[in-house]
Amino acid sequence: MRFATGCYTGQGKGTGVTEWTLDPQSGAVQLVRTTPVESPSWIAPHEGEIWALTEDGAPHAKITRIREGQIRGTFELAIGQGCCHFSFVKGTLCAASYGGGKAQVGPHVFAFTGRGPVSGRQSSSHLHQALPLLGGTAVLFTDLGGDELIQVDLAPGEITGRLKLPAGTGPRHALQISEAELLVLGEMDGAVHRVRLEPTGPKEVLATAVGFPDLQAPGAAASAIKHAPEAGFVVVAERAKHRLRWVRSADLEMGKVVNLAGEGPRDFSFSPDGKWLIVACQKSNELLVYTGGGEFLHHVPTGAPTCVAFLD
């Protein structure tokens, strides 16, 4: 099976979008090729290509399209600098701008002016994720700077729901676990929040559990949340002490912790069959390969990896 990684270039020591193979029997990882792209901090497969988002200080965000190691084109987004995440909802490109505090849904651009109590991280709105919702008619944005969740419906391209979270949450990423519920990971408070979701948007926080009680909020440095191979569980990562935590979705009961063999886990991804886990450790410049249950296998050196996306 194949996967790709993004990175930070320049002082981040990365070199571009890197493609790899993962042996489905042994978990061995082999380098295929690297396509030079400036700081492709978020990547995603789309229609046989890899789309790579450059996160830098340029006035306009840029996406590069790659097919079989060749750049097929680039284009700019309308939401300005510091764009850090994008996704597709039934073919419509949706993007979140951390630096610009804006969201884009197809041709529609929305600007936000939120703020929160954490100095240096919440002085203004910082959109961090564009999450496609089940049903394919809406996208949910997390505003890390404004402690808010925002839902935009594709047709007619309007905001239909907003939910303020507790001050200092710093929502980084969210994960939909059913038609009626989301789990939201707070980067600043290090907590997982279960949120009731209706067709018109998020409505209320139902429960909250701190994923890593030994971390000090604000600045707990939670980084990613994904579905676990085990039914009914999710996995969250934190970058301060370099760990993964299994969490039961239904009641937010905390499960096992995996202390990682690298530093700065910014993102991770389970293989489609759930047998393998790839962790992108930005600080220690490597990928870590684990079994799906969290048993460490080996290191794979690579510069400042920021995201992991399986291609098949």
C-alpha positions, 0 to 999 in steps of 0.5 A: 500500500502507498502513502504520502507525507507533507512537511515544512521545508527551509528551516524545517529540513523537509524537501517536499511531498514524499511518497512511500510504500508500506509492506502490508505483511511486515510494516516495512516502509520504502521511499518512492520519490520526493516532489519538491514543493515549498512547505506542503504542510497539508496534503490530500489525495484527489482524483488520482493526484496528490494536492499539496497546500503550501503554508508560508507567509505569502499573501495568497495560499497556494495548492500544488497538484502532483501526479506520479511525481510530476507537478501538474499545476498550481493555483492560489486560494482566495483566503490569504496567507497561513492556510493550513488545511483543506478538504473536499465535500462532493468535489467542492474545495473547502479550506481553512486559513490559520493566518488570515482567520478566513474560511473558503467553501467553493467561491464563498469566503468568510472572515472571522474576528474571534479571540480567546484568552490564551496570549499569543495563540488566540489574539484573533481567529485562526481557522485550523480545519475544514471537516466534511460532515456526513451527508456531503452537504456541509463543512465544519470549521474549527476556529482555534483562536476564537474558541468556536465551531462554524458550519457552512452549507454548500448550497447556498454557501451560507453559515448555518450554525455556530457554537462557542466552546469554553474559553481557552479550548483552542479547537484544532481538529474535530471528528464526526462519530455519528450523524448527531455527534462530534468529538472536538480536540482542544489544542490549548486545553488538551481535552476532548469535547463531545458535541451535539450536532444537528443538521443546522450545525453544532448545538452544545457540549455534552461532555468533556474529558482531559486527555492528558491530565499531567499537561498544563493548560493553556498550551497542552499541545494536542495535535490530532484526533483520528478513528482507531481500528477498534470500534468505538475508540478514537486516538488523540496525539499530544506534542509536549510529552510525545504520546498517543491516547486511546479514548472511548467515544461513547463516554470519553473514558480514557484508555491506553497511552503509547509513549512514542519513540520520537518527538513532536507528533503533529499527525498520524494515520492508520492504514486502511486495514487498521494493521499499521500506524504511521506517526509524523514526528516533526520535531525529531525529523522522522516517521514512526511505524507501529502496529495498529494496536500501538506496538513500535516497529521502526524509525524512518528518517525524513525532514520535519513531517507534518501530515500523513495521507494514505493513497490506497 
